Amino acid sequence: MNKKQVIELHDIALGSGGIRGILAEGMLELAVATPETTLFGTELHDTLNTKAAAMMHEVIKLHPFVDGNKRTAFLAVDTFLRLNGYELKTSKQEAVEISLEASRCSIGVAGIADWIRTCIKRRPKVRPLRCFF
């Protein structure tokens, strides 16, 4: 995912209300780059679950937007997983609870990754349409 996509998701997240605007562009760039972070050439987040969890955690904790950071973080993670052939199957209540826990520092990247592991499902492969004429 890139910064532009996350900004578009932020606009979608605020469809239900909130104040638009980027509070800290550098923090947004950092949050979006987090899944690809390396240390001495080794990926810090080496699974899809931990990459998604790290991005969610950073969008929530770095608070790059004026409003809607938790909603945007959840949409970004779901979109990231969908782009990689998976999706989250969870209730709205669970999504709210995990986001609130992250915002209160009650759960970190590893805990979010564990939660993702419990509700991630492979998306069915879509076969292309065949034209018969």
N, CA, C and O atoms as a MOPAC input file, in Angstrom:
PM7 MOZYME 1SCF
protein

 N      0.84700 1    -1.18100 1     0.00000 1
 C      0.00000 1     0.00000 1     0.00000 1
 C      0.88900 1     1.24000 1     0.00000 1
 O      2.03200 1     1.22100 1     0.45800 1
 N      0.32600 1     2.29600 1    -0.52300 1
 C      1.08300 1     3.54000 1    -0.51800 1
 C      0.28300 1     4.63300 1     0.20600 1
 O     -0.87200 1     4.44600 1     0.58900 1
 N      0.94400 1     5.76400 1     0.37100 1
 C      0.34700 1     6.87400 1     1.12200 1
 C     -0.95900 1     7.35000 1     0.48100 1
 O     -1.93900 1     7.61300 1     1.17900 1
 N     -0.96700 1     7.45700 1    -0.83200 1
 C     -2.16400 1     7.92700 1    -1.53100 1
 C     -3.35800 1     7.00200 1    -1.25800 1
 O     -4.47100 1     7.47100 1    -1.02200 1
 N     -3.11900 1     5.69600 1    -1.29200 1
 C     -4.20100 1     4.74100 1    -1.02700 1
 C     -4.72400 1     4.88200 1     0.39800 1
 O     -5.93300 1     4.81800 1     0.62400 1
 N     -3.83000 1     5.07100 1     1.35500 1
 C     -4.26200 1     5.21300 1     2.74800 1
 C     -5.05000 1     6.50900 1     2.92800 1
 O     -6.00900 1     6.53900 1     3.69800 1
 N     -4.66900 1     7.56200 1     2.24200 1
 C     -5.42900 1     8.81700 1     2.30500 1
 C     -6.83400 1     8.60700 1     1.72500 1
 O     -7.81200 1     9.11800 1     2.27100 1
 N     -6.93400 1     7.86800 1     0.63300 1
 C     -8.24800 1     7.55600 1     0.05200 1
 C     -9.08700 1     6.73500 1     1.03600 1
 O    -10.29000 1     6.96400 1     1.16100 1
 N     -8.46500 1     5.78900 1     1.72700 1
 C     -9.18200 1     4.99600 1     2.73400 1
 C     -9.62400 1     5.87600 1     3.90200 1
 O    -10.68800 1     5.66700 1     4.48400 1
 N     -8.79500 1     6.85700 1     4.23300 1
 C     -9.15900 1     7.80000 1     5.29400 1
 C    -10.42900 1     8.56500 1     4.91300 1
 O    -11.31100 1     8.76900 1     5.74700 1
 N    -10.51400 1     8.98100 1     3.66000 1
 C    -11.72400 1     9.67000 1     3.19100 1
 C    -12.95000 1     8.76000 1     3.30900 1
 O    -14.03100 1     9.21200 1     3.68600 1
 N    -12.77400 1     7.47900 1     2.98400 1
 C    -13.87200 1     6.51200 1     3.12100 1
 C    -14.24100 1     6.33900 1     4.59100 1
 O    -15.42100 1     6.30200 1     4.93900 1
 N    -13.23000 1     6.23200 1     5.45100 1
 C    -13.46900 1     6.04400 1     6.88500 1
 C    -14.25600 1     7.20500 1     7.48300 1
 O    -15.04100 1     7.01400 1     8.41100 1
 N    -14.04800 1     8.39500 1     6.95800 1
 C    -14.74300 1     9.56500 1     7.50200 1
 C    -16.10300 1     9.78400 1     6.86000 1
 O    -16.76500 1    10.78700 1     7.12600 1
 N    -16.51900 1     8.85300 1     6.01800 1
 C    -17.84800 1     8.94700 1     5.42100 1
 C    -18.93900 1     8.96400 1     6.46800 1
 O    -20.01100 1     9.52800 1     6.24800 1
 N    -18.66800 1     8.33800 1     7.62200 1
 C    -19.66000 1     8.30600 1     8.70600 1
 C    -19.51100 1     9.48800 1     9.65100 1
 O    -20.22600 1     9.58200 1    10.64900 1
 N    -18.58900 1    10.38500 1     9.34300 1
 C    -18.42300 1    11.58700 1    10.15500 1
 C    -17.00500 1    11.73200 1    10.67200 1
 O    -16.30900 1    10.74200 1    10.90000 1
 N    -16.59000 1    12.95800 1    10.85100 1
 C    -15.26200 1    13.23100 1    11.36500 1
 C    -14.62600 1    14.39500 1    10.63600 1
 O    -15.18300 1    14.93700 1     9.68200 1
 N    -13.44100 1    14.76900 1    11.10800 1
 C    -12.73000 1    15.91500 1    10.55900 1
 C    -11.62300 1    15.42000 1     9.63700 1
 O    -10.74800 1    14.66000 1    10.05300 1
 N    -11.66800 1    15.85400 1     8.38500 1
 C    -10.64500 1    15.46200 1     7.40900 1
 C     -9.36600 1    16.25400 1     7.63300 1
 O     -9.37900 1    17.37600 1     8.13900 1
 N     -8.26400 1    15.63000 1     7.23700 1
 C     -6.99800 1    16.34300 1     7.26900 1
 C     -5.86600 1    15.49700 1     7.80500 1
 O     -6.05300 1    14.62900 1     8.65800 1
 N     -4.68300 1    15.77500 1     7.27900 1
 C     -3.47700 1    15.09300 1     7.73800 1
 C     -2.83900 1    15.95600 1     8.81100 1
 O     -2.58300 1    17.14100 1     8.59800 1
 N     -2.59100 1    15.36800 1     9.93700 1
 C     -1.98500 1    16.05400 1    11.06900 1
 C     -0.45900 1    16.02800 1    10.96400 1
 O      0.21600 1    17.01200 1    11.26600 1
 N      0.07300 1    14.87000 1    10.52600 1
 C      1.52200 1    14.70800 1    10.44900 1
 C      1.86300 1    13.82200 1     9.25700 1
 O      1.80300 1    12.59600 1     9.34200 1
 N      2.22300 1    14.46100 1     8.14700 1
 C      2.49600 1    13.71900 1     6.91600 1
 C      3.66200 1    12.74700 1     7.07400 1
 O      3.62900 1    11.64800 1     6.52100 1
 N      4.68100 1    13.13700 1     7.81700 1
 C      5.82100 1    12.25300 1     8.06400 1
 C      5.41400 1    11.00100 1     8.82100 1
 O      5.92700 1     9.91400 1     8.55400 1
 N      4.49800 1    11.14900 1     9.75900 1
 C      4.01900 1     9.99700 1    10.52100 1
 C      3.20300 1     9.06100 1     9.62300 1
 O      3.25200 1     7.84100 1     9.78100 1
 N      2.46000 1     9.63900 1     8.69000 1
 C      1.70200 1     8.82000 1     7.75100 1
 C      2.65600 1     8.01600 1     6.86600 1
 O      2.45300 1     6.82300 1     6.64400 1
 N      3.68900 1     8.67600 1     6.37000 1
 C      4.67200 1     7.98100 1     5.53300 1
 C      5.36700 1     6.86200 1     6.30600 1
 O      5.60200 1     5.78300 1     5.76200 1
 N      5.68900 1     7.11300 1     7.55100 1
 C      6.31900 1     6.09700 1     8.39800 1
 C      5.38300 1     4.90700 1     8.61600 1
 O      5.80600 1     3.75600 1     8.51500 1
 N      4.12100 1     5.18600 1     8.91300 1
 C      3.14800 1     4.11800 1     9.15500 1
 C      2.95400 1     3.25100 1     7.91800 1
 O      2.87400 1     2.02600 1     8.01800 1
 N      2.88000 1     3.88600 1     6.75500 1
 C      2.66200 1     3.14900 1     5.50600 1
 C      3.89100 1     2.30500 1     5.15900 1
 O      3.74900 1     1.22000 1     4.59500 1
 N      5.08300 1     2.78300 1     5.48500 1
 C      6.31600 1     2.05300 1     5.17500 1
 C      6.62700 1     0.93900 1     6.17500 1
 O      7.47000 1     0.08600 1     5.90000 1
 N      5.96700 1     0.93500 1     7.31300 1
 C      6.28000 1    -0.01000 1     8.37900 1
 C      6.29300 1    -1.47500 1     7.94400 1
 O      7.20000 1    -2.19900 1     8.35400 1
 N      5.34000 1    -1.95600 1     7.13700 1
 C      5.38800 1    -3.38200 1     6.75400 1
 C      6.66800 1    -3.78700 1     6.01900 1
 O      7.02600 1    -4.96500 1     6.00700 1
 N      7.35200 1    -2.83300 1     5.41500 1
 C      8.55400 1    -3.13600 1     4.63500 1
 C      9.85200 1    -2.83100 1     5.39100 1
 O     10.93300 1    -2.87500 1     4.80300 1
 N      9.75500 1    -2.52700 1     6.67000 1
 C     10.91900 1    -2.14900 1     7.45500 1
 C     11.92000 1    -3.30200 1     7.55200 1
 O     11.54700 1    -4.44900 1     7.79400 1
 N     13.19600 1    -2.97300 1     7.35700 1
 C     14.26200 1    -3.96200 1     7.50200 1
 C     15.29300 1    -3.45200 1     8.50500 1
 O     15.41200 1    -2.25200 1     8.75300 1
 N     16.02300 1    -4.39000 1     9.06200 1
 C     17.12000 1    -4.07200 1     9.96700 1
 C     18.30700 1    -4.93000 1     9.53400 1
 O     18.25500 1    -6.15700 1     9.62100 1
 N     19.35800 1    -4.29200 1     9.07500 1
 C     20.53600 1    -5.00200 1     8.55800 1
 C     20.15400 1    -6.00000 1     7.47400 1
 O     20.69400 1    -7.10500 1     7.41500 1
 N     19.21800 1    -5.60100 1     6.61400 1
 C     18.81300 1    -6.43500 1     5.48900 1
 C     17.79100 1    -7.51500 1     5.81600 1
 O     17.41400 1    -8.28700 1     4.93400 1
 N     17.34000 1    -7.58700 1     7.05100 1
 C     16.35600 1    -8.59000 1     7.46100 1
 C     15.02900 1    -7.90600 1     7.74700 1
 O     14.97600 1    -6.90200 1     8.45700 1
 N     13.95900 1    -8.46000 1     7.18700 1
 C     12.63400 1    -7.89400 1     7.42600 1
 C     12.26700 1    -8.00100 1     8.91000 1
 O     12.41700 1    -9.05900 1     9.52000 1
 N     11.79100 1    -6.90300 1     9.47500 1
 C     11.32900 1    -6.93900 1    10.86700 1
 C      9.98800 1    -7.65300 1    10.98300 1
 O      9.71300 1    -8.32100 1    11.97900 1
 N      9.17400 1    -7.50700 1     9.97000 1
 C      7.84900 1    -8.12800 1     9.95000 1
 C      7.84300 1    -9.09800 1     8.77900 1
 O      7.69700 1    -8.70100 1     7.62300 1
 N      8.00400 1   -10.37400 1     9.09800 1
 C      8.27800 1   -11.34300 1     8.04100 1
 C      7.08100 1   -12.17500 1     7.59800 1
 O      7.22600 1   -13.05000 1     6.74400 1
 N      5.91400 1   -11.92500 1     8.15500 1
 C      4.70800 1   -12.62200 1     7.69800 1
 C      3.65400 1   -11.59500 1     7.30900 1
 O      3.72900 1   -10.43100 1     7.70400 1
 N      2.68400 1   -12.03300 1     6.54100 1
 C      1.60200 1   -11.14200 1     6.13400 1
 C      0.85500 1   -10.60900 1     7.36000 1
 O      0.50000 1    -9.43200 1     7.41300 1
 N      0.62000 1   -11.48400 1     8.34400 1
 C     -0.08800 1   -11.07000 1     9.55500 1
 C      0.66900 1    -9.98600 1    10.31500 1
 O      0.07100 1    -9.00700 1    10.76200 1
 N      1.98100 1   -10.15800 1    10.46200 1
 C      2.73200 1    -9.15500 1    11.21800 1
 C      2.91000 1    -7.86500 1    10.43100 1
 O      2.95700 1    -6.78500 1    11.01900 1
 N      3.01100 1    -7.96400 1     9.11000 1
 C      3.07100 1    -6.74400 1     8.28800 1
 C      1.77700 1    -5.94200 1     8.45500 1
 O      1.81200 1    -4.73000 1     8.66900 1
 N      0.64100 1    -6.63000 1     8.35600 1
 C     -0.65500 1    -5.96500 1     8.51100 1
 C     -0.80400 1    -5.39400 1     9.91600 1
 O     -1.26600 1    -4.26700 1    10.09500 1
 N     -0.40700 1    -6.18700 1    10.91000 1
 C     -0.51100 1    -5.74000 1    12.30100 1
 C      0.36600 1    -4.52000 1    12.56600 1
 O     -0.04000 1    -3.59800 1    13.27300 1
 N      1.56100 1    -4.52000 1    12.00200 1
 C      2.47400 1    -3.38500 1    12.20600 1
 C      1.89400 1    -2.10700 1    11.60700 1
 O      1.98700 1    -1.03500 1    12.20500 1
 N      1.29500 1    -2.22800 1    10.42200 1
 C      0.70000 1    -1.04500 1     9.80400 1
 C     -0.47700 1    -0.53800 1    10.65200 1
 O     -0.60100 1     0.66300 1    10.89100 1
 N     -1.32700 1    -1.44800 1    11.09800 1
 C     -2.47600 1    -1.04700 1    11.91700 1
 C     -1.98700 1    -0.34900 1    13.19300 1
 O     -2.47700 1     0.72000 1    13.55800 1
 N     -1.03600 1    -0.96100 1    13.84300 1
 C     -0.49000 1    -0.40400 1    15.08300 1
 C      0.07600 1     0.99700 1    14.85500 1
 O     -0.18600 1     1.91000 1    15.63800 1
 N      0.84000 1     1.16200 1    13.79600 1
 C      1.48400 1     2.45600 1    13.55200 1
 C      0.50000 1     3.54900 1    13.14500 1
 O      0.65500 1     4.69400 1    13.57000 1
 N     -0.48700 1     3.23300 1    12.34800 1
 C     -1.48400 1     4.25400 1    11.99500 1
 C     -2.22100 1     4.70700 1    13.25000 1
 O     -2.51100 1     5.89300 1    13.41300 1
 N     -2.52000 1     3.76300 1    14.13200 1
 C     -3.22000 1     4.12300 1    15.37200 1
 C     -2.30300 1     4.90500 1    16.30700 1
 O     -2.70100 1     5.94900 1    16.82400 1
 N     -1.09200 1     4.42200 1    16.53200 1
 C     -0.20100 1     5.05000 1    17.51300 1
 C      0.43500 1     6.35100 1    17.02300 1
 O      0.61100 1     7.28100 1    17.80900 1
 N      0.78100 1     6.42900 1    15.74300 1
 C      1.42900 1     7.64400 1    15.23200 1
 C      0.43000 1     8.76300 1    14.95400 1
 O      0.81500 1     9.92600 1    14.82900 1
 N     -0.84100 1     8.41500 1    14.85700 1
 C     -1.93300 1     9.38600 1    14.75200 1
 C     -1.67300 1    10.42500 1    13.65500 1
 O     -1.62300 1    11.62200 1    13.93700 1
 N     -1.50800 1     9.96800 1    12.39400 1
 C     -1.17700 1    10.92000 1    11.33300 1
 C     -2.33200 1    11.80600 1    10.87300 1
 O     -2.10900 1    12.84800 1    10.25600 1
 N     -3.56300 1    11.39700 1    11.17100 1
 C     -4.72900 1    12.15400 1    10.71600 1
 C     -5.34700 1    12.93500 1    11.87200 1
 O     -5.17400 1    12.58000 1    13.03800 1
 N     -6.05500 1    13.98300 1    11.54100 1
 C     -6.74200 1    14.79200 1    12.54100 1
 C     -7.77900 1    13.93700 1    13.26900 1
 O     -7.94300 1    14.05200 1    14.48400 1
 N     -8.46900 1    13.09000 1    12.52900 1
 C     -9.54900 1    12.27400 1    13.07800 1
 C     -9.61500 1    10.97400 1    12.27600 1
 O     -9.14700 1    10.92100 1    11.13800 1
 N    -10.18300 1     9.95300 1    12.85300 1
 C    -10.44500 1     8.71100 1    12.12700 1
 C     -9.25300 1     7.78800 1    11.97500 1
 O     -9.22800 1     6.96900 1    11.05600 1
 N     -8.26400 1     7.89700 1    12.84900 1
 C     -7.06500 1     7.07000 1    12.73300 1
 C     -7.35400 1     5.58300 1    12.93100 1
 O     -6.82800 1     4.75400 1    12.18900 1
 N     -8.16500 1     5.23800 1    13.90100 1
 C     -8.47400 1     3.82000 1    14.14700 1
 C     -9.29600 1     3.23800 1    13.00300 1
 O     -9.04600 1     2.11600 1    12.56300 1
 N    -10.27400 1     3.99700 1    12.52500 1
 C    -11.08300 1     3.52500 1    11.39100 1
 C    -10.21900 1     3.35800 1    10.14400 1
 O    -10.34500 1     2.37300 1     9.41700 1
 N     -9.35200 1     4.32200 1     9.90900 1
 C     -8.46500 1     4.25100 1     8.75100 1
 C     -7.51000 1     3.07100 1     8.87800 1
 O     -7.25500 1     2.37300 1     7.89700 1
 N     -6.98300 1     2.84400 1    10.07000 1
 C     -6.06400 1     1.72000 1    10.29200 1
 C     -6.73700 1     0.39400 1     9.97100 1
 O     -6.14300 1    -0.46900 1     9.32400 1
 N     -7.97300 1     0.23300 1    10.42100 1
 C     -8.68000 1    -1.01900 1    10.14800 1
 C     -8.93300 1    -1.18800 1     8.65000 1
 O     -8.71400 1    -2.26800 1     8.10200 1
 N     -9.38700 1    -0.13800 1     7.99700 1
 C     -9.61500 1    -0.22300 1     6.54600 1
 C     -8.31400 1    -0.49200 1     5.79000 1
 O     -8.30700 1    -1.23900 1     4.81100 1
 N     -7.22700 1     0.10600 1     6.23400 1
 C     -5.93700 1    -0.10600 1     5.57100 1
 C     -5.49300 1    -1.55700 1     5.70700 1
 O     -4.99700 1    -2.14800 1     4.74800 1
 N     -5.66800 1    -2.12700 1     6.88300 1
 C     -5.28500 1    -3.52900 1     7.08700 1
 C     -6.15900 1    -4.44700 1     6.25000 1
 O     -5.65000 1    -5.36400 1     5.60500 1
 N     -7.45100 1    -4.22000 1     6.24800 1
 C     -8.34500 1    -5.06400 1     5.45200 1
 C     -7.99800 1    -4.95600 1     3.97200 1
 O     -7.98400 1    -5.96600 1     3.26800 1
 N     -7.72000 1    -3.76300 1     3.49700 1
 C     -7.35800 1    -3.56200 1     2.09000 1
 C     -6.01300 1    -4.21100 1     1.77800 1
 O     -5.86500 1    -4.86100 1     0.74300 1
 N     -5.04300 1    -4.04300 1     2.65500 1
 C     -3.73000 1    -4.66300 1     2.49200 1
 C     -3.86400 1    -6.18000 1     2.36200 1
 O     -3.24800 1    -6.79800 1     1.49300 1
 N     -4.67500 1    -6.76500 1     3.23100 1
 C     -4.87800 1    -8.22000 1     3.17900 1
 C     -5.59500 1    -8.62700 1     1.89300 1
 O     -5.23300 1    -9.62900 1     1.27800 1
 N     -6.60100 1    -7.86800 1     1.48300 1
 C     -7.32900 1    -8.18000 1     0.24300 1
 C     -6.40700 1    -8.10300 1    -0.97300 1
 O     -6.51000 1    -8.92500 1    -1.88300 1
 N     -5.51800 1    -7.12800 1    -0.99000 1
 C     -4.56000 1    -7.00900 1    -2.09300 1
 C     -3.62100 1    -8.21100 1    -2.15000 1
 O     -3.02800 1    -8.50700 1    -3.18700 1
 N     -3.50200 1    -8.89500 1    -1.01600 1
 C     -2.63000 1   -10.06400 1    -0.93600 1
 C     -3.40300 1   -11.38100 1    -0.91400 1
 O     -2.85300 1   -12.42000 1    -0.54700 1
 N     -4.69400 1   -11.33700 1    -1.31200 1
 C     -5.46800 1   -12.56300 1    -1.45500 1
 C     -6.19100 1   -13.03900 1    -0.21000 1
 O     -6.67200 1   -14.17200 1    -0.17700 1
 N     -6.28000 1   -12.20700 1     0.80700 1
 C     -6.94900 1   -12.58400 1     2.06000 1
 C     -7.96500 1   -11.51600 1     2.44300 1
 O     -8.03900 1   -10.45800 1     1.81900 1
 N     -8.73700 1   -11.80700 1     3.46800 1
 C     -9.66600 1   -10.81200 1     4.01100 1
 C     -9.91100 1   -11.10900 1     5.47400 1
 O     -9.70100 1   -12.22800 1     5.94200 1
 N    -10.35700 1   -10.09600 1     6.18600 1
 C    -10.70400 1   -10.26800 1     7.59500 1
 C    -12.16800 1   -10.65100 1     7.71100 1
 O    -13.03400 1   -10.01600 1     7.10900 1
 N    -12.43500 1   -11.67000 1     8.47300 1
 C    -13.80600 1   -12.08000 1     8.78200 1
 C    -13.98900 1   -11.85500 1    10.27400 1
 O    -13.65100 1   -12.71000 1    11.09200 1
 N    -14.52300 1   -10.70300 1    10.61100 1
 C    -14.67800 1   -10.34200 1    12.01300 1
 C    -15.90800 1    -9.46900 1    12.17700 1
 O    -16.44200 1    -8.93700 1    11.20400 1
 N    -16.34300 1    -9.33000 1    13.39900 1
 C    -17.49400 1    -8.46900 1    13.67200 1
 C    -17.02300 1    -7.02600 1    13.84300 1
 O    -15.85100 1    -6.76200 1    14.10900 1
 N    -17.95100 1    -6.12000 1    13.68400 1
 C    -17.64900 1    -4.70400 1    13.89500 1
 C    -17.17700 1    -4.48900 1    15.33200 1
 O    -16.25000 1    -3.71800 1    15.58000 1
 N    -17.81500 1    -5.16700 1    16.26400 1
 C    -17.45300 1    -5.03400 1    17.68200 1
 C    -16.00100 1    -5.46600 1    17.93500 1
 O    -15.26300 1    -4.78500 1    18.64700 1
 N    -15.60100 1    -6.59400 1    17.35100 1
 C    -14.21700 1    -7.05400 1    17.50300 1
 C    -13.22800 1    -6.05000 1    16.92200 1
 O    -12.18800 1    -5.77300 1    17.51900 1
 N    -13.56000 1    -5.51000 1    15.76000 1
 C    -12.68700 1    -4.52700 1    15.11400 1
 C    -12.53700 1    -3.28600 1    15.99100 1
 O    -11.44000 1    -2.74600 1    16.13200 1
 N    -13.63700 1    -2.84200 1    16.57400 1
 C    -13.59300 1    -1.67800 1    17.46700 1
 C    -12.75000 1    -1.99400 1    18.69900 1
 O    -11.91800 1    -1.18400 1    19.10900 1
 N    -12.96200 1    -3.16300 1    19.28600 1
 C    -12.23200 1    -3.53400 1    20.50400 1
 C    -10.72800 1    -3.61000 1    20.26900 1
 O     -9.95400 1    -3.09300 1    21.07500 1
 N    -10.30000 1    -4.24700 1    19.18000 1
 C     -8.85900 1    -4.38500 1    18.91900 1
 C     -8.24400 1    -3.01500 1    18.63800 1
 O     -7.11200 1    -2.74900 1    19.04200 1
 N     -8.97600 1    -2.15500 1    17.95600 1
 C     -8.48400 1    -0.80400 1    17.67100 1
 C     -8.35400 1     0.01300 1    18.95100 1
 O     -7.37500 1     0.73600 1    19.13500 1
 N     -9.33400 1    -0.10300 1    19.82700 1
 C     -9.26800 1     0.61600 1    21.11000 1
 C     -8.13600 1     0.09200 1    21.98800 1
 O     -7.44800 1     0.86900 1    22.65000 1
 N     -7.94500 1    -1.21800 1    21.99300 1
 C     -6.84300 1    -1.79200 1    22.76700 1
 C     -5.50100 1    -1.25700 1    22.27100 1
 O     -4.62800 1    -0.92100 1    23.07200 1
 N     -5.34000 1    -1.17900 1    20.95900 1
 C     -4.09300 1    -0.65400 1    20.39600 1
 C     -3.90700 1     0.81600 1    20.77600 1
 O     -2.79500 1     1.24100 1    21.08900 1
 N     -4.98000 1     1.58000 1    20.75000 1
 C     -4.86700 1     3.00900 1    21.07600 1
 C     -4.53500 1     3.23000 1    22.54800 1
 O     -3.93300 1     4.24100 1    22.90900 1
 N     -4.93100 1     2.27700 1    23.39800 1
 C     -4.64200 1     2.38200 1    24.84000 1
 C     -3.32800 1     1.70300 1    25.22300 1
 O     -2.99000 1     1.62700 1    26.40400 1
 N     -2.58700 1     1.20900 1    24.22900 1
 C     -1.32500 1     0.48500 1    24.45600 1
 C     -1.53400 1    -0.80500 1    25.25000 1
 O     -0.61900 1    -1.27600 1    25.92500 1
 N     -2.73600 1    -1.37100 1    25.16700 1
 C     -3.02800 1    -2.63900 1    25.83100 1
 C     -2.59900 1    -3.82700 1    24.98500 1
 O     -2.53300 1    -4.95500 1    25.47500 1
 N     -2.30800 1    -3.57100 1    23.71700 1
 C     -1.91100 1    -4.62300 1    22.79400 1
 C     -0.91000 1    -4.03900 1    21.80000 1
 O     -1.04100 1    -2.89500 1    21.36500 1
 N      0.07700 1    -4.83400 1    21.45500 1
 C      1.09500 1    -4.38700 1    20.51400 1
 C      0.97200 1    -5.12100 1    19.19300 1
 O     -0.04200 1    -5.75600 1    18.90600 1
 N      2.02200 1    -5.02300 1    18.39900 1
 C      2.01900 1    -5.63500 1    17.07000 1
 C      1.79500 1    -7.14100 1    17.15800 1
 O      1.01400 1    -7.69300 1    16.38300 1
 N      2.46500 1    -7.81100 1    18.08600 1
 C      2.32300 1    -9.26800 1    18.20400 1
 C      0.88500 1    -9.66100 1    18.55800 1
 O      0.36000 1   -10.63700 1    18.02300 1
 N      0.25900 1    -8.91600 1    19.44400 1
 C     -1.12400 1    -9.19900 1    19.82100 1
 C     -2.09500 1    -8.95700 1    18.67400 1
 O     -3.03400 1    -9.72700 1    18.47000 1
 N     -1.86500 1    -7.88800 1    17.93200 1
 C     -2.71300 1    -7.60400 1    16.77200 1
 C     -2.52400 1    -8.70300 1    15.72800 1
 O     -3.49400 1    -9.15500 1    15.11900 1
 N     -1.26900 1    -9.13600 1    15.51700 1
 C     -0.99300 1   -10.20900 1    14.55500 1
 C     -1.70600 1   -11.49700 1    14.96900 1
 O     -2.23800 1   -12.21300 1    14.12100 1
 N     -1.71800 1   -11.78800 1    16.26300 1
 C     -2.43200 1   -12.98100 1    16.75500 1
 C     -3.92300 1   -12.86400 1    16.46700 1
 O     -4.56100 1   -13.83500 1    16.06000 1
 N     -4.47800 1   -11.67400 1    16.67900 1
 C     -5.90100 1   -11.46400 1    16.40200 1
 C     -6.17700 1   -11.64100 1    14.90800 1
 O     -7.14500 1   -12.29900 1    14.52500 1
 N     -5.32900 1   -11.05600 1    14.07400 1
 C     -5.49700 1   -11.19900 1    12.62000 1
 C     -5.47100 1   -12.67600 1    12.24700 1
 O     -6.27400 1   -13.12000 1    11.42600 1
 N     -4.56400 1   -13.43900 1    12.83700 1
 C     -4.44200 1   -14.86500 1    12.54300 1
 C     -5.75100 1   -15.60800 1    12.82400 1
 O     -6.06500 1   -16.59100 1    12.15300 1
 N     -6.51400 1   -15.13900 1    13.81600 1
 C     -7.76800 1   -15.82900 1    14.16000 1
 C     -8.91200 1   -15.48700 1    13.21500 1
 O     -9.89700 1   -16.22300 1    13.14900 1
 N     -8.79700 1   -14.39000 1    12.48800 1
 C     -9.93200 1   -13.98700 1    11.65200 1
 C     -9.58100 1   -13.75200 1    10.18200 1
 O    -10.37300 1   -13.17100 1     9.44100 1
 N     -8.40600 1   -14.19700 1     9.76200 1
 C     -8.02000 1   -14.03600 1     8.36500 1
 C     -8.48600 1   -15.25500 1     7.56900 1
 O     -8.38100 1   -16.39500 1     8.02000 1
 N     -8.99100 1   -14.98300 1     6.39800 1
 C     -9.44900 1   -16.05600 1     5.50500 1
 C     -8.91700 1   -15.77600 1     4.10700 1
 O     -8.82200 1   -14.62500 1     3.67900 1
 N     -8.57200 1   -16.85600 1     3.40200 1
 C     -8.13700 1   -16.71200 1     2.01000 1
 C     -9.35500 1   -16.34700 1     1.17300 1
 O    -10.42200 1   -16.94500 1     1.32100 1
 N     -9.19300 1   -15.37200 1     0.29900 1
 C    -10.27300 1   -14.97900 1    -0.60900 1
 C    -10.39300 1   -16.00600 1    -1.72200 1
 O     -9.38800 1   -16.54000 1    -2.19200 1
 N    -11.60700 1   -16.28200 1    -2.14100 1
 C    -11.74800 1   -17.23000 1    -3.25400 1
 C    -11.15600 1   -16.63400 1    -4.52300 1
 O    -11.25900 1   -15.43500 1    -4.78300 1
 N    -10.53700 1   -17.50600 1    -5.29900 1
 C     -9.97600 1   -17.04700 1    -6.57200 1
 C    -11.10700 1   -16.81700 1    -7.54900 1
 O    -12.01800 1   -17.63600 1    -7.67200 1
 N    -11.03900 1   -15.71300 1    -8.22900 1
 C    -12.06400 1   -15.36700 1    -9.20600 1
 C    -11.53600 1   -15.75200 1   -10.57600 1
 O    -10.47600 1   -15.29800 1   -11.00600 1
 N    -12.29500 1   -16.59300 1   -11.24600 1
 C    -11.89800 1   -16.98600 1   -12.59300 1
 C    -12.33400 1   -15.91600 1   -13.58100 1
 O    -13.41500 1   -15.34200 1   -13.44700 1
 N    -11.49700 1   -15.65000 1   -14.56800 1
 C    -11.89100 1   -14.64300 1   -15.56900 1
 C    -13.08400 1   -15.14500 1   -16.38700 1
 O    -13.25700 1   -16.34600 1   -16.59600 1
 N    -13.88000 1   -14.21300 1   -16.83200 1
 C    -15.01500 1   -14.55600 1   -17.66800 1
 C    -14.52400 1   -15.03200 1   -19.02100 1
 O    -13.53000 1   -14.52600 1   -19.54300 1
 N    -15.21800 1   -15.99900 1   -19.58300 1
 C    -14.87100 1   -16.47800 1   -20.91800 1
 C    -15.88300 1   -15.94600 1   -21.90900 1
 O    -17.08600 1   -15.92800 1   -21.64800 1
 N    -15.39100 1   -15.52900 1   -23.01000 1
 C    -16.25900 1   -15.04100 1   -24.06600 1
 C    -16.50500 1   -16.17700 1   -25.06400 1
 O    -15.55800 1   -16.79100 1   -25.55400 1
 N    -17.77000 1   -16.45300 1   -25.35900 1
 C    -18.12700 1   -17.56200 1   -26.22400 1
 C    -18.47800 1   -17.11700 1   -27.65200 1
 O    -18.90100 1   -17.94500 1   -28.45800 1
 N    -18.31800 1   -15.87400 1   -27.97000 1
 C    -18.62900 1   -15.42200 1   -29.33400 1
 C    -17.58500 1   -14.46900 1   -29.84100 1
 O    -17.68400 1   -13.98800 1   -30.97000 1

